[in-house]
């Protein structure tokens, strides 16, 4: 290669900074598209191990395995909700009616002054705000129907974009990974591969662990509410499973919904008042959810994310406010990945090795103990003399 055709070091730095600035500007101005593409990448990342396992066991081409796994997942995504829709709709209607009744009763209670001893609290403003929220969420005005249809149409289009993006990512996953490392200089590629492996392990353990927890929690609470005779058990169980994706915040909302339904409906067979049924629901929920946190979560999640629990709680709340459920789901592994990258950059800036050997235990499974093979037919003979 002719050295005269190479860019100078200063020009390369300037070009790199401009390229990075253009990338940040694109992410900011096209954040809706980026958000949906990230969601597509998340789904493709979860499906990719199934594709690789099917390809390795059947020796089929990747294109064939991608088609099998992708279209099977789409059929399950559409078919399972369609099969459960009649049952789910009836129970969801019961839960919604109970929540409306509970909201009306709470509003009626707050509309009157509350007296504690010599203190009188006027909470009429809270009652009005609760009524406004209920009207906004459950009784949209006719002129808002067009806006609702427009939002639904846009959501359907984004769903199609996500499906196509997932298929393309799965089809070109290996090539994209190789191209990602080609941006680094050859001498730095082993470090980039190690950094990628550590971040990959974090996301794999966290996200797949959360999905397993969601399924287990949903099934367990559905069975428990059915045994207790709580109306809308299927809906409440699904809500408990889905809200498990939002640590700390989700379980609180799920138990409040279940307790509200129990407070209004009671049990179909337990001979206790609705108040005690609601208390029993809360007690059972706290026991099971703490069993999940102390026993099940460590087993499933392992050592995927090592962060202060207070910090995790704060970032989850902030992400929920800014980006909703999806932000709360992704913020913890994203922050853990940023910590790994910052730790790598700090060590490189200080002139230290790229990775600390003490940190390797967090990302590498301990090697299995291998017993040395026994040698047959060999006996030690004592030397004479």
C-alpha positions as CSV (number, residue, x, y, z in Angstrom):
1,X,0.0,0.0,0.0
2,X,1.3,3.5,-0.9
3,X,1.9,5.4,2.3
4,X,1.2,8.7,0.4
5,X,-2.5,7.6,0.1
6,X,-2.9,7.2,3.8
7,X,-4.7,9.8,5.9
8,X,-2.7,11.7,8.5
9,X,-3.3,10.9,12.1
10,X,-5.0,14.3,12.7
11,X,-7.4,13.8,9.8
12,X,-8.2,10.3,11.0
13,X,-9.1,11.7,14.5
14,X,-11.2,14.4,13.0
15,X,-13.0,12.0,10.7
16,X,-13.6,9.6,13.6
17,X,-15.0,12.4,15.8
18,X,-17.3,13.6,13.0
19,X,-18.5,10.1,12.4
20,X,-19.3,9.6,16.0
21,X,-21.1,12.9,16.2
22,X,-23.2,12.0,13.2
23,X,-24.1,8.7,14.8
24,X,-25.2,10.4,18.1
25,X,-27.3,12.9,16.1
26,X,-28.9,10.1,14.2
27,X,-29.8,8.2,17.4
28,X,-31.3,11.4,18.9
29,X,-33.4,12.4,15.9
30,X,-34.5,8.9,15.0
31,X,-34.9,7.7,18.5
32,X,-38.3,6.0,17.8
33,X,-36.8,4.0,15.0
34,X,-33.7,3.2,17.1
35,X,-35.9,2.1,20.1
36,X,-37.8,-0.3,17.9
37,X,-34.6,-1.6,16.2
38,X,-33.1,-2.2,19.7
39,X,-36.3,-4.2,20.6
40,X,-35.8,-6.2,17.4
41,X,-32.2,-6.9,18.3
42,X,-33.3,-8.0,21.7
43,X,-35.8,-10.5,20.3
44,X,-33.2,-11.7,17.7
45,X,-30.7,-12.2,20.5
46,X,-33.1,-14.4,22.4
47,X,-33.9,-16.5,19.4
48,X,-30.4,-16.9,18.1
49,X,-29.3,-19.7,20.5
50,X,-32.2,-21.8,19.5
51,X,-31.2,-21.4,15.8
52,X,-27.6,-22.3,16.5
53,X,-28.6,-25.3,18.6
54,X,-31.0,-26.5,15.8
55,X,-28.3,-26.0,13.2
56,X,-25.6,-27.9,15.1
57,X,-27.9,-30.9,15.9
58,X,-29.6,-31.2,12.5
59,X,-26.7,-30.0,10.3
60,X,-29.1,-27.8,8.3
61,X,-28.2,-24.5,6.8
62,X,-28.6,-21.4,8.8
63,X,-31.2,-20.0,6.4
64,X,-33.4,-23.1,7.0
65,X,-33.1,-23.0,10.7
66,X,-33.8,-19.3,10.8
67,X,-37.0,-19.9,8.8
68,X,-38.1,-22.7,11.2
69,X,-37.4,-20.9,14.4
70,X,-38.7,-17.5,13.2
71,X,-42.0,-18.6,11.7
72,X,-42.6,-21.0,14.6
73,X,-42.2,-18.1,17.0
74,X,-44.5,-15.9,15.0
75,X,-47.2,-18.7,14.9
76,X,-46.9,-19.1,18.7
77,X,-47.0,-15.4,19.2
78,X,-50.3,-15.1,17.3
79,X,-51.8,-18.5,18.0
80,X,-51.4,-18.7,21.8
81,X,-53.1,-15.4,22.6
82,X,-55.8,-16.1,20.1
83,X,-56.5,-19.5,21.8
84,X,-56.6,-17.9,25.2
85,X,-58.5,-14.8,24.2
86,X,-62.0,-16.0,25.1
87,X,-61.0,-17.0,28.7
88,X,-58.7,-14.1,29.1
89,X,-61.4,-11.6,27.9
90,X,-64.0,-12.8,30.4
91,X,-61.6,-12.6,33.3
92,X,-60.1,-9.3,32.2
93,X,-63.7,-7.9,32.2
94,X,-64.1,-9.0,35.8
95,X,-60.8,-7.4,36.8
96,X,-61.6,-4.1,35.0
97,X,-65.0,-3.8,36.6
98,X,-63.6,-4.5,40.0
99,X,-60.9,-1.8,39.5
100,X,-63.6,0.7,38.4
101,X,-65.7,-0.1,41.5
102,X,-62.6,0.2,43.7
103,X,-61.8,3.5,42.1
104,X,-65.3,4.8,42.6
105,X,-65.3,3.8,46.2
106,X,-61.9,5.3,46.8
107,X,-63.1,8.5,45.1
108,X,-66.2,8.6,47.3
109,X,-64.1,8.1,50.4
110,X,-61.6,10.8,49.5
111,X,-64.4,13.3,48.7
112,X,-65.3,13.5,52.3
113,X,-63.1,15.0,55.1
114,X,-61.0,12.3,56.9
115,X,-60.8,12.8,60.7
116,X,-58.0,11.4,62.9
117,X,-58.6,12.6,66.4
118,X,-58.5,16.3,66.4
119,X,-57.0,16.5,62.9
120,X,-59.2,16.9,59.8
121,X,-57.7,16.2,56.3
122,X,-59.5,17.5,53.2
123,X,-58.6,15.2,50.3
124,X,-61.3,16.3,47.8
125,X,-58.6,17.4,45.4
126,X,-57.2,13.9,45.2
127,X,-60.7,12.6,44.5
128,X,-61.1,14.9,41.6
129,X,-57.7,14.0,40.2
130,X,-58.6,10.3,40.5
131,X,-61.8,10.9,38.6
132,X,-60.0,12.8,35.8
133,X,-57.5,10.0,35.4
134,X,-60.3,7.4,35.3
135,X,-62.2,9.4,32.6
136,X,-59.0,9.9,30.6
137,X,-58.0,6.2,30.6
138,X,-61.3,4.4,30.4
139,X,-63.7,6.8,28.8
140,X,-62.0,8.5,25.8
141,X,-64.0,11.3,24.0
142,X,-65.4,10.6,20.6
143,X,-63.1,13.2,19.0
144,X,-60.1,11.2,20.4
145,X,-61.1,8.1,18.5
146,X,-59.4,9.2,15.3
147,X,-56.2,9.9,17.2
148,X,-56.5,6.4,18.9
149,X,-56.9,4.8,15.5
150,X,-53.9,6.6,14.1
151,X,-51.8,5.5,17.1
152,X,-52.9,1.9,16.6
153,X,-52.1,2.0,12.9
154,X,-48.6,3.4,13.6
155,X,-48.1,0.6,16.2
156,X,-49.1,-2.1,13.7
157,X,-46.6,-0.6,11.2
158,X,-43.8,-0.6,13.8
159,X,-44.7,-4.2,14.7
160,X,-44.2,-5.2,11.1
161,X,-40.9,-3.3,11.0
162,X,-39.8,-5.1,14.1
163,X,-40.7,-8.5,12.6
164,X,-38.8,-7.9,9.4
165,X,-35.8,-6.5,11.4
166,X,-35.7,-9.6,13.6
167,X,-35.6,-11.8,10.5
168,X,-32.8,-9.8,8.9
169,X,-30.8,-9.8,12.1
170,X,-31.1,-13.5,12.5
171,X,-30.2,-14.2,8.9
172,X,-27.0,-12.0,9.0
173,X,-26.1,-12.4,12.7
174,X,-22.7,-14.0,12.2
175,X,-21.6,-11.6,9.4
176,X,-22.7,-8.5,11.4
177,X,-20.6,-9.8,14.4
178,X,-17.5,-10.2,12.2
179,X,-18.0,-6.7,10.6
180,X,-18.3,-5.2,14.1
181,X,-14.8,-6.4,15.1
182,X,-13.3,-5.3,11.7
183,X,-13.5,-1.6,12.9
184,X,-10.8,-2.3,15.5
185,X,-7.1,-2.6,14.6
186,X,-5.8,-6.2,14.4
187,X,-3.8,-5.8,17.6
188,X,-6.9,-4.7,19.6
189,X,-9.3,-7.2,18.2
190,X,-8.7,-9.9,21.0
191,X,-9.5,-7.2,23.6
192,X,-12.7,-6.2,21.7
193,X,-13.7,-9.9,21.4
194,X,-13.2,-10.3,25.2
195,X,-15.1,-7.1,25.9
196,X,-18.0,-8.3,23.7
197,X,-18.0,-11.7,25.4
198,X,-18.3,-10.2,28.8
199,X,-21.1,-7.9,27.8
200,X,-22.8,-10.8,26.0
201,X,-22.7,-12.9,29.2
202,X,-24.3,-10.1,31.1
203,X,-27.2,-9.7,28.7
204,X,-27.7,-13.4,28.2
205,X,-27.9,-14.1,31.9
206,X,-30.1,-11.2,32.8
207,X,-32.6,-11.1,30.0
208,X,-33.1,-14.9,29.7
209,X,-33.2,-15.1,33.4
210,X,-35.9,-12.5,33.6
211,X,-38.0,-14.3,31.0
212,X,-37.7,-17.6,32.9
213,X,-38.7,-15.8,36.1
214,X,-41.6,-14.2,34.4
215,X,-43.0,-17.6,33.2
216,X,-42.5,-19.2,36.6
217,X,-44.1,-16.4,38.5
218,X,-47.0,-16.1,36.1
219,X,-47.8,-19.9,36.3
220,X,-47.3,-20.1,40.1
221,X,-49.6,-17.1,40.9
222,X,-52.2,-18.2,38.4
223,X,-52.4,-21.6,40.1
224,X,-52.4,-20.0,43.6
225,X,-55.2,-17.6,42.8
226,X,-57.2,-20.4,41.2
227,X,-56.8,-22.5,44.3
228,X,-57.9,-19.6,46.5
229,X,-60.9,-18.9,44.3
230,X,-60.0,-15.4,43.4
231,X,-62.0,-14.1,40.4
232,X,-59.8,-13.2,37.4
233,X,-57.1,-15.6,38.5
234,X,-55.7,-16.0,35.0
235,X,-55.4,-12.3,34.3
236,X,-53.9,-11.6,37.8
237,X,-51.4,-14.3,37.3
238,X,-50.4,-13.0,33.8
239,X,-50.1,-9.5,35.3
240,X,-47.9,-10.8,38.1
241,X,-45.6,-12.6,35.6
242,X,-45.3,-9.6,33.3
243,X,-44.7,-7.1,36.1
244,X,-41.9,-9.3,37.3
245,X,-39.9,-7.8,34.4
246,X,-39.9,-4.5,36.3
247,X,-38.0,-5.4,39.5
248,X,-39.1,-3.7,42.8
249,X,-41.9,-1.6,41.1
250,X,-43.8,-4.4,39.2
251,X,-44.5,-6.7,42.2
252,X,-45.9,-3.8,44.2
253,X,-48.4,-2.9,41.5
254,X,-49.3,-6.6,40.9
255,X,-50.1,-7.3,44.5
256,X,-52.2,-4.1,44.8
257,X,-54.3,-5.2,41.8
258,X,-54.8,-8.7,43.2
259,X,-55.6,-7.3,46.7
260,X,-58.1,-4.8,45.2
261,X,-60.0,-7.6,43.3
262,X,-60.0,-9.8,46.5
263,X,-61.3,-6.9,48.5
264,X,-64.3,-6.4,46.3
265,X,-65.0,-10.0,45.2
266,X,-63.6,-12.1,48.0
267,X,-63.2,-15.9,47.4
268,X,-65.5,-18.3,45.7
269,X,-65.2,-20.9,48.6
270,X,-63.1,-19.5,51.5
271,X,-65.6,-18.5,54.3
272,X,-63.9,-15.3,55.3
273,X,-64.8,-11.6,54.7
274,X,-63.4,-9.8,51.7
275,X,-61.1,-7.8,54.0
276,X,-59.4,-10.9,55.3
277,X,-59.3,-12.5,51.9
278,X,-57.4,-9.4,50.6
279,X,-55.0,-9.6,53.6
280,X,-54.5,-13.3,52.9
281,X,-53.7,-12.5,49.2
282,X,-51.1,-9.9,50.3
283,X,-49.5,-12.3,52.8
284,X,-49.3,-15.2,50.3
285,X,-47.9,-12.8,47.6
286,X,-45.2,-11.5,49.9
287,X,-44.2,-15.0,51.0
288,X,-43.9,-16.3,47.4
289,X,-42.3,-13.2,45.9
290,X,-39.7,-13.1,48.7
291,X,-39.0,-16.8,48.1
292,X,-38.5,-15.9,44.4
293,X,-36.1,-13.1,45.3
294,X,-34.0,-15.0,47.9
295,X,-34.0,-18.5,46.4
296,X,-35.2,-18.6,42.8
297,X,-33.7,-15.4,41.4
298,X,-30.1,-16.2,42.6
299,X,-30.3,-19.7,41.0
300,X,-31.6,-18.4,37.7
301,X,-29.9,-15.1,37.4
302,X,-26.6,-16.2,38.8
303,X,-23.9,-13.6,39.0
304,X,-25.0,-11.7,35.9
305,X,-25.1,-8.1,37.3
306,X,-23.1,-6.9,40.2
307,X,-24.5,-3.5,41.2
308,X,-25.7,-1.8,44.4
309,X,-29.4,-2.6,45.0
310,X,-30.1,1.1,45.8
311,X,-28.6,2.1,42.5
312,X,-30.6,-0.5,40.6
313,X,-33.8,0.7,42.3
314,X,-33.2,4.3,41.3
315,X,-32.3,3.6,37.6
316,X,-35.4,1.3,37.3
317,X,-37.7,4.1,38.6
318,X,-36.1,6.7,36.3
319,X,-36.2,4.4,33.3
320,X,-39.9,3.5,34.0
321,X,-40.8,7.2,34.0
322,X,-38.9,8.0,30.8
323,X,-39.3,4.9,28.7
324,X,-41.9,2.7,30.3
325,X,-41.8,-1.0,30.7
326,X,-39.2,-1.6,28.0
327,X,-36.8,0.9,29.5
328,X,-37.2,-0.7,33.0
329,X,-36.4,-4.1,31.4
330,X,-33.3,-3.0,29.6
331,X,-31.8,-0.4,31.9
332,X,-30.1,-2.8,34.3
333,X,-28.1,-4.9,31.8
334,X,-27.4,-1.7,29.8
335,X,-26.0,0.0,32.9
336,X,-24.0,-3.1,33.7
337,X,-22.6,-3.1,30.2
338,X,-21.6,0.6,30.5
339,X,-19.8,-0.2,33.8
340,X,-17.8,-3.0,32.0
341,X,-16.9,-0.6,29.2
342,X,-15.9,2.2,31.5
343,X,-13.8,-0.2,33.6
344,X,-12.0,-1.3,30.4
345,X,-11.4,2.3,29.3
346,X,-10.1,3.3,32.7
347,X,-7.6,0.5,32.8
348,X,-6.4,1.4,29.3
349,X,-6.1,5.1,30.1
350,X,-4.0,4.2,33.2
351,X,-1.7,1.9,31.2
352,X,-2.9,-1.2,33.0
353,X,-3.9,-4.6,31.4
354,X,-7.2,-4.4,29.7
355,X,-9.0,-6.7,32.1
356,X,-8.4,-7.4,35.8
357,X,-7.8,-11.0,36.6
358,X,-9.9,-10.6,39.8
359,X,-12.9,-9.7,37.7
360,X,-12.7,-12.7,35.5
361,X,-14.6,-14.8,38.0
362,X,-17.7,-12.7,37.3
363,X,-17.7,-13.5,33.6
364,X,-16.1,-17.0,33.3
365,X,-17.6,-20.1,34.8
366,X,-15.3,-22.0,37.1
367,X,-13.6,-24.9,35.3
368,X,-14.8,-28.3,36.0
369,X,-12.6,-30.6,38.1
370,X,-11.3,-33.4,35.9
371,X,-10.0,-36.5,37.6
372,X,-6.8,-37.9,36.0
373,X,-7.4,-41.1,34.1
374,X,-6.4,-44.2,35.9
375,X,-3.7,-46.2,34.3
376,X,-4.3,-49.8,34.0
377,X,-1.7,-52.5,34.0
378,X,1.0,-50.3,35.5
379,X,2.4,-51.2,38.9
380,X,5.2,-49.6,40.8
381,X,7.9,-52.0,41.6
382,X,10.2,-51.5,44.5
383,X,13.8,-51.5,43.5
384,X,15.9,-54.2,45.0
385,X,18.9,-53.2,47.0
